Amino acid sequence: MVKKNSISINKKEIKFIVTDFKNEIVVSYTGTVPNLFLEGKGVVAEGKLQDKNFFIADRIRSEEHTSEL
């Protein structure tokens, strides 16, 4: 999940924090952001772990969770 108030955008990249509410990692991405990419929503990032606290994404996509009744 993208942590609330964690998205930072500049001309070249977007940085945000992914959290599972216990652990967090900073993600850096350069490219087009999906329309449904929002704070507080799920995200899937593909790329390389630079170190245990920093991930460089080659690709990101929104992850929509739905529950069936």
Stockholm file with secondary structure:
# STOCKHOLM 1.0

chainA/1-69         MVKKNSISINKKEIKFIVTDFKNEIVVSYTGTVPNLFLEGKGVVAEGKLQDKNFFIADRIRSEEHTSEL
#=GR chainA/1-69 SS CBCTTCCEECSSCEEEEEECSSCEEEEEECSCCCTTCCTTSEEEEEEEEEETTEEEEEEEEEECCCCCC
#=GC SS_cons        CBCTTCCEECSSCEEEEEECSSCEEEEEECSCCCTTCCTTSEEEEEEEEEETTEEEEEEEEEECCCCCC
//
